[in-house]
Amino acid sequence: MMNIHLLKKTFYKTLFPPKFGNKKIQLLYNFVSQNDSDTEYWTLDGQLKEFIGIIKSFDENDIQYFFERISLWNSYYLVIISDKFLDSHVREHVKYDLGKIYAKIFLLYEVSDPYFLIDNLEIAVTMYESKIDTATLIDLISKIEFMHHKKLITRQQRNYNIQFISSLTDEISN
């Protein structure tokens, strides 16, 4: 059952899309909102190329601004962005650690929907050979425990992801 507050929030964001004070973030938001209906058909000579062009110009300030304003994003758009991070063409053309960004989106993602992102967390972190700091790893474990406690994921998903994150923790300490 959908939460009434979430429904109102989604409706409001649809009628009154957010205005960002960062041109690159606004461009990304506008692009995703205009191309959200056919994401599985994005091609390297079309929308995927345009998506790559937008995000590859991001710098640390843009990424920080993105996370400061993440609550303004439609959660479906965050799923689209995160999913596109897993495309091999994006990996090939974008030089910064999108696995780390994927993990942070997962952490900040709305409480009711993070199961959309958990199944690809390991793929994103492994694909980008991400170097995730200890505090973020602890936060990931806490989020996974919370999801299991709320019955959003199975015990098997919980155990698998905790084991994966523990292996990352072991890499840091070695």
Secondary structure as UniProt FT lines:
FT   HELIX           4..15
FT   HELIX           23..34
FT   TURN            36..37
FT   HELIX           39..41
FT   TURN            44..46
FT   HELIX           47..55
FT   TURN            56..57
FT   HELIX           60..68
FT   HELIX           70..72
FT   HELIX           75..85
FT   HELIX           88..93
FT   HELIX           98..108
FT   TURN            111..112
FT   HELIX           115..118
FT   TURN            119..120
FT   HELIX           121..127
FT   TURN            128..129
FT   HELIX           134..149
FT   TURN            150..151
FT   HELIX           155..173
//
